[in-house]
Amino acid sequence: MPCTVQYTCFQYVPVCKIIQRDCPDLVEIFHKLDAILEQESQKLAPSFGEEASSVMDICDRNRARLNYGRKQALDCMNLVENAIAKIHAALLW
């Protein structure tokens, strides 16, 4: 099937709608999970004794993954907002 502009638009619009619908919630969830993980890891670290540093490293890696996911969601939201602005500008021409 040849790729046409019409075919591409039909794929692009649903993705943008899903990003607009789901990403704000994901950003909030990732932020809350990061805060919870930070608090719980600080509380539980002393109870692990010698293994505390390895447990904290695991928690830090997981927090980094959450922050990366949050940043990706924010980037996607910004891309969609920029695309909407460009489409509106193109329609004004």
Order of alpha helices (4+ residues) and beta strands (2+ residues): alpha-alpha
